[in-house]
């Protein structure tokens, strides 16, 4: 198979995932649910908290309490709304990613659709295409929620802050990288499980057991604490206080995790009877 044909197949599968978001009832329900979640967060959490963050006394307290941890750098963002969005997204979106991307392959395999698709395309293209499609779907949701956050900031300031737009681009890039290993993890379990619910359950249990075993190992062997940095999402706590494009230096580990997990998903699907 030529590289151009392989890339074309990946793009076609990605388009299918995008069409499921914008052209199906389930996709529109996902958009509606996302809109409701972010409306509640913007209206009742981010908007009032952004006012508090602008108070000098709060800034002094944050600097005094968390200066050693570097969290005072969060005050240097162009808009407090983006600061709060950044913190909430780093914690909330990986959890939502596990739910939204659980059905990459499992339901199609159960219905026999993958058997028909694999007759004209490679299983590697199927895995990568569904993965890239899910990333594009999540990118759409990130851009929409960021646009709402920037709108809220512009209404408060009465003008568009171009530095805030640049910061929003940086946030979207970092969030997409953060979500990559979680999406690839669900590709592994959806390639193995017979339903999206089972895939989600297996992912949650596996993450919990892995973290529990690592905690037990570190308790008895403190030198093994370095293993925690290879858990999906381990760089999130390092990302929270960082700013600027230098934050992309932390992308090496999640990109490597994504590559390994996608390879595992491809191997599972290639050995699975469709």
C-alpha positions as a Markdown table, in Angstrom:
| # | Residue | x | y | z |
|---|---|---|---|---|
| 1 | Unk | 0.0 | 0.0 | 0.0 |
| 2 | Unk | 1.4 | 3.4 | -1.0 |
| 3 | Unk | 1.8 | 6.1 | 1.6 |
| 4 | Unk | -0.6 | 8.5 | -0.1 |
| 5 | Unk | -3.3 | 5.8 | -0.1 |
| 6 | Unk | -2.6 | 5.1 | 3.5 |
| 7 | Unk | -2.9 | 8.7 | 4.5 |
| 8 | Unk | -6.1 | 9.1 | 2.4 |
| 9 | Unk | -7.7 | 6.2 | 4.2 |
| 10 | Unk | -6.8 | 7.8 | 7.6 |
| 11 | Unk | -8.3 | 11.1 | 6.5 |
| 12 | Unk | -11.5 | 9.4 | 5.3 |
| 13 | Unk | -11.9 | 7.6 | 8.6 |
| 14 | Unk | -11.3 | 10.9 | 10.4 |
| 15 | Unk | -14.0 | 12.6 | 8.3 |
| 16 | Unk | -16.4 | 9.9 | 9.4 |
| 17 | Unk | -15.8 | 10.8 | 13.1 |
| 18 | Unk | -16.3 | 14.5 | 12.3 |
| 19 | Unk | -19.5 | 13.8 | 10.5 |
| 20 | Unk | -20.8 | 11.8 | 13.5 |
| 21 | Unk | -20.3 | 14.9 | 15.7 |
| 22 | Unk | -22.0 | 17.4 | 13.4 |
| 23 | Unk | -24.5 | 15.3 | 11.4 |
| 24 | Unk | -25.9 | 12.8 | 13.8 |
| 25 | Unk | -28.3 | 13.0 | 16.8 |
| 26 | Unk | -25.7 | 11.5 | 19.2 |
| 27 | Unk | -23.1 | 14.0 | 18.0 |
| 28 | Unk | -25.4 | 16.9 | 18.4 |
| 29 | Unk | -26.3 | 15.7 | 21.9 |
| 30 | Unk | -22.6 | 15.6 | 22.7 |
| 31 | Unk | -22.3 | 19.2 | 21.5 |
| 32 | Unk | -25.3 | 20.2 | 23.6 |
| 33 | Unk | -23.9 | 18.5 | 26.7 |
| 34 | Unk | -20.6 | 20.2 | 26.2 |
| 35 | Unk | -22.3 | 23.6 | 25.8 |
| 36 | Unk | -24.3 | 23.1 | 29.0 |
| 37 | Unk | -21.2 | 22.0 | 31.0 |
| 38 | Unk | -19.2 | 25.0 | 29.9 |
| 39 | Unk | -22.1 | 27.4 | 30.3 |
| 40 | Unk | -22.4 | 26.3 | 33.9 |
| 41 | Unk | -18.6 | 26.6 | 34.5 |
| 42 | Unk | -18.3 | 30.0 | 32.8 |
| 43 | Unk | -21.4 | 31.4 | 34.4 |
| 44 | Unk | -21.0 | 30.1 | 38.0 |
| 45 | Unk | -17.3 | 29.3 | 38.4 |
| 46 | Unk | -15.0 | 31.1 | 35.9 |
| 47 | Unk | -16.8 | 34.5 | 35.8 |
| 48 | Unk | -17.0 | 35.1 | 39.5 |
| 49 | Unk | -13.6 | 33.6 | 40.2 |
| 50 | Unk | -12.0 | 35.9 | 37.6 |
| 51 | Unk | -13.2 | 38.9 | 39.5 |
| 52 | Unk | -11.6 | 37.6 | 42.7 |
| 53 | Unk | -8.3 | 36.9 | 41.0 |
| 54 | Unk | -8.0 | 40.5 | 40.0 |
| 55 | Unk | -8.1 | 41.7 | 43.6 |
| 56 | Unk | -4.6 | 42.7 | 44.9 |
| 57 | Unk | -5.1 | 41.0 | 48.3 |
| 58 | Unk | -5.8 | 37.7 | 46.6 |
| 59 | Unk | -2.8 | 38.0 | 44.3 |
| 60 | Unk | -0.5 | 38.7 | 47.3 |
| 61 | Unk | -2.0 | 35.7 | 49.2 |
| 62 | Unk | -1.5 | 33.4 | 46.2 |
| 63 | Unk | 2.1 | 34.6 | 45.7 |
| 64 | Unk | 2.9 | 34.1 | 49.4 |
| 65 | Unk | 1.2 | 30.7 | 49.7 |
| 66 | Unk | 2.2 | 29.1 | 46.5 |
| 67 | Unk | 5.2 | 31.0 | 45.3 |
| 68 | Unk | 7.5 | 28.1 | 45.9 |
| 69 | Unk | 5.4 | 25.9 | 43.7 |
| 70 | Unk | 5.3 | 28.4 | 40.9 |
| 71 | Unk | 1.5 | 28.8 | 40.9 |
| 72 | Unk | 1.8 | 32.5 | 41.3 |
| 73 | Unk | 2.8 | 32.5 | 37.6 |
| 74 | Unk | -0.9 | 31.8 | 36.8 |
| 75 | Unk | -1.4 | 35.5 | 37.5 |
| 76 | Unk | 0.6 | 36.4 | 34.5 |
| 77 | Unk | -1.9 | 35.1 | 32.0 |
| 78 | Unk | -3.4 | 37.8 | 29.7 |
| 79 | Unk | -6.9 | 37.2 | 31.2 |
| 80 | Unk | -8.0 | 35.5 | 34.4 |
| 81 | Unk | -10.7 | 33.7 | 32.5 |
| 82 | Unk | -8.0 | 31.9 | 30.5 |
| 83 | Unk | -6.2 | 31.0 | 33.7 |
| 84 | Unk | -9.2 | 29.4 | 35.2 |
| 85 | Unk | -10.1 | 27.7 | 31.9 |
| 86 | Unk | -6.6 | 26.3 | 31.7 |
| 87 | Unk | -6.7 | 24.8 | 35.2 |
| 88 | Unk | -10.2 | 23.4 | 34.9 |
| 89 | Unk | -9.5 | 21.9 | 31.4 |
| 90 | Unk | -6.3 | 20.1 | 32.5 |
| 91 | Unk | -8.3 | 18.3 | 35.1 |
| 92 | Unk | -11.7 | 17.9 | 33.5 |
| 93 | Unk | -11.0 | 17.1 | 29.8 |
| 94 | Unk | -8.9 | 14.0 | 30.3 |
| 95 | Unk | -11.8 | 12.4 | 32.3 |
| 96 | Unk | -14.3 | 13.4 | 29.6 |
| 97 | Unk | -11.9 | 12.1 | 26.9 |
| 98 | Unk | -12.1 | 8.6 | 28.4 |
| 99 | Unk | -15.9 | 8.8 | 28.1 |
| 100 | Unk | -16.2 | 10.5 | 24.7 |
| 101 | Unk | -13.6 | 8.3 | 22.9 |
| 102 | Unk | -14.6 | 4.9 | 24.3 |
| 103 | Unk | -16.4 | 3.9 | 21.2 |
| 104 | Unk | -13.7 | 4.1 | 18.6 |
| 105 | Unk | -13.8 | 0.5 | 17.4 |
| 106 | Unk | -15.8 | -1.7 | 19.7 |
| 107 | Unk | -19.4 | -1.1 | 18.5 |
| 108 | Unk | -18.3 | -1.4 | 14.8 |
| 109 | Unk | -16.6 | -4.6 | 15.6 |
| 110 | Unk | -19.7 | -6.0 | 17.4 |
| 111 | Unk | -21.9 | -5.0 | 14.4 |
| 112 | Unk | -19.5 | -6.5 | 11.9 |
| 113 | Unk | -18.9 | -3.1 | 10.2 |
| 114 | Unk | -15.1 | -3.4 | 10.7 |
| 115 | Unk | -15.1 | -6.7 | 8.8 |
| 116 | Unk | -16.5 | -4.9 | 5.8 |
| 117 | Unk | -14.3 | -1.9 | 6.2 |
| 118 | Unk | -11.1 | -4.0 | 6.5 |
| 119 | Unk | -11.7 | -5.6 | 3.1 |
| 120 | Unk | -10.7 | -2.3 | 1.4 |
| 121 | Unk | -8.4 | -0.7 | 4.0 |
| 122 | Unk | -5.7 | -1.8 | 6.4 |
| 123 | Unk | -6.4 | -2.2 | 10.1 |
| 124 | Unk | -3.6 | 0.2 | 10.9 |
| 125 | Unk | -5.4 | 2.9 | 8.8 |
| 126 | Unk | -8.6 | 2.1 | 10.7 |
| 127 | Unk | -7.0 | 2.6 | 14.1 |
| 128 | Unk | -5.1 | 5.7 | 13.1 |
| 129 | Unk | -8.1 | 7.2 | 11.3 |
| 130 | Unk | -10.5 | 6.7 | 14.2 |
| 131 | Unk | -7.8 | 8.1 | 16.6 |
| 132 | Unk | -7.2 | 11.2 | 14.5 |
| 133 | Unk | -10.9 | 11.7 | 14.0 |
| 134 | Unk | -11.5 | 11.6 | 17.7 |
| 135 | Unk | -8.7 | 14.1 | 18.2 |
| 136 | Unk | -10.4 | 16.4 | 15.6 |
| 137 | Unk | -13.7 | 16.1 | 17.4 |
| 138 | Unk | -12.1 | 17.0 | 20.8 |
| 139 | Unk | -10.3 | 19.9 | 19.1 |
| 140 | Unk | -13.6 | 21.2 | 17.9 |
| 141 | Unk | -15.0 | 21.1 | 21.4 |
| 142 | Unk | -11.9 | 22.8 | 22.8 |
| 143 | Unk | -12.0 | 25.6 | 20.2 |
| 144 | Unk | -15.7 | 26.2 | 20.9 |
| 145 | Unk | -15.2 | 26.3 | 24.7 |
| 146 | Unk | -12.2 | 28.6 | 24.3 |
| 147 | Unk | -14.2 | 30.9 | 22.0 |
| 148 | Unk | -16.8 | 31.2 | 24.7 |
| 149 | Unk | -14.1 | 31.9 | 27.3 |
| 150 | Unk | -12.6 | 34.6 | 25.1 |
| 151 | Unk | -16.0 | 36.1 | 24.5 |
| 152 | Unk | -16.5 | 36.3 | 28.3 |
| 153 | Unk | -13.1 | 38.0 | 28.7 |
| 154 | Unk | -13.8 | 40.5 | 25.8 |
| 155 | Unk | -17.2 | 41.4 | 27.4 |
| 156 | Unk | -15.4 | 42.2 | 30.7 |
| 157 | Unk | -12.7 | 44.2 | 29.0 |
| 158 | Unk | -14.8 | 45.8 | 26.4 |
| 159 | Unk | -12.3 | 44.9 | 23.7 |
| 160 | Unk | -10.5 | 42.0 | 22.1 |
| 161 | Unk | -7.1 | 41.2 | 23.7 |
| 162 | Unk | -4.8 | 39.7 | 21.0 |
| 163 | Unk | -2.4 | 38.4 | 23.7 |
| 164 | Unk | -5.4 | 36.4 | 25.0 |
| 165 | Unk | -6.0 | 35.0 | 21.5 |
| 166 | Unk | -2.3 | 33.8 | 21.3 |
| 167 | Unk | -2.6 | 32.3 | 24.8 |
| 168 | Unk | -5.8 | 30.5 | 23.7 |
| 169 | Unk | -3.9 | 29.0 | 20.7 |
| 170 | Unk | -1.2 | 27.8 | 23.1 |
| 171 | Unk | -3.9 | 26.3 | 25.4 |
| 172 | Unk | -5.5 | 24.4 | 22.6 |
| 173 | Unk | -2.2 | 22.9 | 21.4 |
| 174 | Unk | -1.3 | 21.8 | 25.0 |
| 175 | Unk | -4.7 | 20.4 | 25.7 |
| 176 | Unk | -4.7 | 18.4 | 22.5 |
| 177 | Unk | -1.3 | 16.9 | 23.4 |
| 178 | Unk | -2.6 | 16.1 | 26.9 |
| 179 | Unk | -5.6 | 14.3 | 25.5 |
| 180 | Unk | -3.6 | 12.2 | 23.0 |
| 181 | Unk | -2.5 | 9.4 | 25.4 |
| 182 | Unk | -6.0 | 9.1 | 26.9 |
| 183 | Unk | -7.5 | 8.9 | 23.4 |
| 184 | Unk | -4.9 | 6.3 | 22.4 |
| 185 | Unk | -5.6 | 4.3 | 25.6 |
| 186 | Unk | -9.3 | 4.1 | 24.7 |
| 187 | Unk | -8.2 | 2.9 | 21.2 |
| 188 | Unk | -6.5 | 0.0 | 22.9 |
| 189 | Unk | -9.5 | -1.0 | 25.0 |
| 190 | Unk | -12.1 | -0.4 | 22.3 |
| 191 | Unk | -10.0 | -2.6 | 20.0 |
| 192 | Unk | -10.3 | -5.4 | 22.6 |
| 193 | Unk | -13.7 | -4.9 | 24.2 |
| 194 | Unk | -17.0 | -5.7 | 22.7 |
| 195 | Unk | -18.8 | -2.5 | 23.8 |
| 196 | Unk | -17.9 | 1.0 | 24.7 |
| 197 | Unk | -19.1 | 0.6 | 28.2 |
| 198 | Unk | -16.8 | -2.4 | 28.8 |
| 199 | Unk | -13.9 | -0.5 | 27.2 |
| 200 | Unk | -14.5 | 2.5 | 29.5 |
| 201 | Unk | -14.8 | 0.2 | 32.6 |
| 202 | Unk | -11.6 | -1.6 | 31.7 |
| 203 | Unk | -9.7 | 1.7 | 31.2 |
| 204 | Unk | -10.8 | 3.1 | 34.5 |
| 205 | Unk | -10.0 | -0.2 | 36.4 |
| 206 | Unk | -6.6 | -0.5 | 34.6 |
| 207 | Unk | -5.6 | 3.1 | 35.4 |
| 208 | Unk | -6.7 | 2.6 | 39.0 |
| 209 | Unk | -4.9 | -0.7 | 39.5 |
| 210 | Unk | -1.7 | 0.7 | 37.8 |
| 211 | Unk | -1.7 | 3.7 | 40.0 |
| 212 | Unk | -2.4 | 1.6 | 43.1 |
| 213 | Unk | 0.5 | -0.8 | 42.3 |
| 214 | Unk | 2.9 | 2.0 | 41.6 |
| 215 | Unk | 1.9 | 3.7 | 44.9 |
| 216 | Unk | 2.5 | 0.4 | 46.8 |
| 217 | Unk | 5.9 | -0.1 | 45.0 |
| 218 | Unk | 7.0 | 3.5 | 45.7 |
| 219 | Unk | 6.0 | 3.1 | 49.4 |
| 220 | Unk | 8.4 | 0.1 | 49.6 |
| 221 | Unk | 10.9 | 1.4 | 47.1 |
| 222 | Unk | 11.0 | 5.2 | 47.0 |
| 223 | Unk | 13.6 | 5.1 | 44.2 |
| 224 | Unk | 10.8 | 3.9 | 41.9 |
| 225 | Unk | 8.9 | 7.2 | 42.1 |
| 226 | Unk | 10.2 | 8.1 | 38.6 |
| 227 | Unk | 7.7 | 5.6 | 37.2 |
| 228 | Unk | 4.8 | 7.9 | 37.9 |
| 229 | Unk | 6.0 | 10.3 | 35.2 |
| 230 | Unk | 5.1 | 7.6 | 32.6 |
| 231 | Unk | 1.4 | 7.4 | 33.7 |
| 232 | Unk | -1.0 | 9.1 | 31.2 |
| 233 | Unk | -1.5 | 12.7 | 32.3 |
| 234 | Unk | 1.5 | 12.8 | 34.6 |
| 235 | Unk | 2.7 | 16.0 | 33.1 |
| 236 | Unk | -0.5 | 17.9 | 33.9 |
| 237 | Unk | 0.7 | 19.0 | 37.3 |
| 238 | Unk | 3.9 | 20.4 | 35.6 |
| 239 | Unk | 1.8 | 22.2 | 33.0 |
| 240 | Unk | -0.5 | 24.1 | 35.4 |
| 241 | Unk | 2.1 | 26.7 | 36.4 |
| 242 | Unk | 3.8 | 26.9 | 33.0 |
| 243 | Unk | 3.3 | 29.7 | 30.4 |
| 244 | Unk | 4.5 | 30.4 | 26.9 |
| 245 | Unk | 5.4 | 28.1 | 24.1 |
| 246 | Unk | 8.2 | 26.6 | 26.1 |
| 247 | Unk | 5.4 | 24.5 | 27.8 |
| 248 | Unk | 5.5 | 22.3 | 24.6 |
| 249 | Unk | 8.8 | 20.9 | 25.9 |
| 250 | Unk | 6.7 | 18.7 | 28.1 |
| 251 | Unk | 5.1 | 17.1 | 25.0 |
| 252 | Unk | 7.7 | 14.4 | 24.6 |
| 253 | Unk | 6.4 | 11.9 | 27.1 |
| 254 | Unk | 2.7 | 12.1 | 26.1 |
| 255 | Unk | 3.6 | 11.8 | 22.4 |
| 256 | Unk | 5.7 | 8.7 | 23.1 |
| 257 | Unk | 2.9 | 7.3 | 25.2 |
| 258 | Unk | 0.5 | 7.9 | 22.3 |
| 259 | Unk | 2.8 | 6.1 | 19.8 |
| 260 | Unk | 3.2 | 3.1 | 22.1 |
| 261 | Unk | -0.5 | 2.8 | 22.8 |
| 262 | Unk | -1.5 | 3.1 | 19.2 |
| 263 | Unk | 0.9 | 0.4 | 18.3 |
| 264 | Unk | -0.6 | -1.9 | 20.9 |
| 265 | Unk | -4.1 | -1.0 | 19.6 |
| 266 | Unk | -3.0 | -1.9 | 16.0 |
| 267 | Unk | -1.6 | -5.2 | 17.2 |
| 268 | Unk | -4.7 | -6.1 | 19.1 |
| 269 | Unk | -7.0 | -5.3 | 16.1 |
| 270 | Unk | -4.8 | -7.1 | 13.7 |
| 271 | Unk | -5.1 | -10.3 | 15.8 |
| 272 | Unk | -8.8 | -9.9 | 16.5 |
| 273 | Unk | -11.3 | -12.0 | 14.5 |
| 274 | Unk | -13.7 | -9.6 | 12.9 |
